[in-house]
Amino acid sequence: MYLLNYIYFLIITLLGLKFLTMKRGVMVNPLNREQKMVMDGPEMFWVLTFSTGLLALSAPGALDLMAIRLMVLEVFCIVGLFICKRSPQWSPAIVLYLLYIVWLVIGLSYSPAPGYGFRVILKYLYPLLIMLFASATVRDKEVFLKAGLGARLVAVISIPVLIIPMLNWVLFPGVFWYGTASAIHYITMCVFSLALFYYTDEKRKNLLLCVLFMLPCILWVFRTSIMGTTLALMTFFFFKYKLKSLPVIFVVLVLFVVAVLAIPSVREKMFFDDSDKSITQLNAGEISMDDINSNGRFAMWEWSLDKFFHNKELTGTGTGNLQETFYALRHPFGSIRICHNDYVQILCDNGLIGIVLFGSSFFALIFHCFIVFQNRRYNTAIHICAIIAGSSAAGTLLTMYTDNVINYTMATLSYPCGFYGMMLGLIVGYKQK
């Protein structure tokens, strides 16, 4: 059955190449399904690429199809930047992120595992190319909506496939990213639906979809995506209501605590001994970090930092070094192949310089989105992109603390970056008009 993924890969790749090189094409207008809209090749390619990021198309064997798909998309984005007649837009966030990529490349020069370092760079490079390509391609709200709605449709289809074993294992094996990556992807789709709830007439549909994208992380008991969704929603309401949002943020935080302590499956996974964990104990300060079941994460992080970060705090030990160590199982944690913390990996590989560049780039992105959202002279489409990019970026950044989110970059980090790039492009389109 995995053979079908090679066929899907060829179809999407050839279709992407066709779209990228064509002068113009026609798609259904997302604002009026009875109308058609004319788009140029880069716009068609962007809609296809953004809509299909949740498709992993994995296949077991020596040929890493997911890595090939990532490299092909990066090559297409680079070529597309030359084909597109519009210029990519730069911002402090993108410049800082570019400097981070440059520092990763410098990290290859002193890395004992340059092969793995190259793979790490490819994963971090994709969000940068997505931002630049989106900022060069998107100028109209119809293109933004077409891409966003396409991505959401694929995400909706993925939910029953991933939840029902028969569909996932027999009919669609490896087509979608597995549960961990998909649940993080749903964070962006959740706030996208919430934004459309506020700014479009389809209130009921978008609110139901917003709730739908919250459910998988709870059903699968994925603590990482539960925390990420919570922070994304809190950031969303802060963007919209500023200080007036504090009561709403408090309610969201309370709901998170209730979910952790009141849902048996979540409480059981969260704590070593869940039998006596309650809100009363939390108020009394009787629950500490020692009670949290990290599944060995805390020990892995401590071991990794002691071995690869301490005494090399500024530069780390080289891009890809920690990943190679875990892949080769040269550690005392059994068959675990990832350290489940992107920030620990950055510190171990590229030191404080790396973590400062990466962190400052995304803090600049969120701050820029907040400033744009508060600027009332911009149109609704720009405001929607800004609030989605800023809030989903915050949620995704939190998930990087307890998982290696960058390993699924096509479905995770690239989506806040994609909405940010579309925001930059829409601002240019607004000024031109």
Helices and strands as residue ranges (DSSP letters): H 3-21, E 25-29, E 32-39, H 41-51, H 65-83, H 92-108, H 114-137, H 141-163, H 165-166, I 167-171, H 179-199, H 203-219, H 223-241, G 242-245, H 246-262, H 264-270, H 279-283, G 289-291, H 297-308, H 321-327, H 342-374, H 380-399, G 405-408, H 414-432
